Structures are given as structure tokens and as C-alpha cells.
Amino acid sequence: MTAQELEEYQEIAQRFLDLMSPEKRLIGLAPEQVERALGILPPEQRVAGLAPEQLLVVMPKEVLRGLSDEFIEQLPEPTRSTVRARRGR
């Protein structure tokens, strides 16, 4: 008999997972598995905790081009340079 066949396996496994942080749960997963796991979360939860600068550097170029120059000037220098380069200006 395998561990998965034990009567309370699912409950015990779930209790163990509940003790782990989300970061630790993702350790060892292949990129496509991480992407699938994150895909079940709503967008608000996927980006929770990220600084605006982190979000800006991954936004589509079309969105970045819509940002005002005044807004970009208020960003920290590394982010400002990255946004400018991605905007193509």
C-alpha cells in the first residue's frame, strides 16, 4: 500500500501544506507548474505586495507609452530608465 492510499492521506497532506508559506510551496516546481499555480489566483492576489516599480517594468509597452512624462519623472532612477527604454523614447 502506498502513502496516497492511506485513509487520511489527503487531510494530513493538506494540514502539512497549510503550515508552509506560499513561497515554500513553490520551491522545486517547474516554471510551467508555478505559472499554472499562479493562474488560479485573481490578478489582485498575484500582484499583491509588489511595488509599483516592479509592476511597471513588466507592463506591456502600449501601457507604458500611455504614461505621462511627469509620472515617469517621479519614479526611482533604475525604474525610470527601464520604462523609458521599453517605451522606445
N, C-alpha and C positions, 0 to 999 in steps of 0.2 A: 504494500500500500504506500502511495506517495503522500507527501505532506498535504498536497492540494485535495486529497481525497478524505482527509480527516473531517469530522463532523463540524467543528467550529473554525475551520481554517479561514474562511472569509472574514469572520468577525475579528479574529485575532490579527490577521493581516491589516485590517482597517484600523484597529486600535494602534498598531505599530506605526502605520503611516501617519496617523493623526498626531503622533509625537514628533514627527520630523518637520522641519521648516520646508517651505516650498523649494528653496534653493537646493537643499539636500536631496529632495525627491527627484530633482532633475539630473543629479550627478550620474554620469555613466550612460545617459541616454544619447542616442544618435541625434543629429540635428533635426532630422525629419520627425523624430518622436517628440522632441521638445516643441517643434512647430505645431504638431498635432495637439499636444497637451495645452499649449497656449491658445490654440484656436478655439477651444471650448469656452474660454473666458470672454466676457464682454470687453469691448475696447477700453472702457474706463478702468477696468482692473488690470489689463495688460500694460497700460502706461502709468499706473499709479506709482508714485514715488520717483518718477523720472523728472529731472529738472527741465525747464523749458528749453534750455540749450541742447539737451540730449535729444529732445523731440525734433527740434529744428533741423539738426544735421541729417535726419533720415526722412524728412518730408519730401514729397515729390517736387521736382524743380518747378512745376507750374504753380504750386502753392507758394514756394519761396519767392518766385517772381512777383507774386501779388502783395508781398510785404512792403511796407513803405521804407524808404531810405532812413527816415527818422527812427523807426522802430529798430532797424538793423544797427544803427549807430549806438543804441543803448545796450547792445549785447556785449558780453565779455569778448576780448580780442580774439582768442582762438575760434570761438563760435562765429564771430563776425567774419573772419577770413574764410572759414569753411562755407558759410552761407553765400558770401559774395562769389566764391569760386564755383559753387554749384549753380548759382543763378546765371553765371556766364557774363558777369559785369565786372 
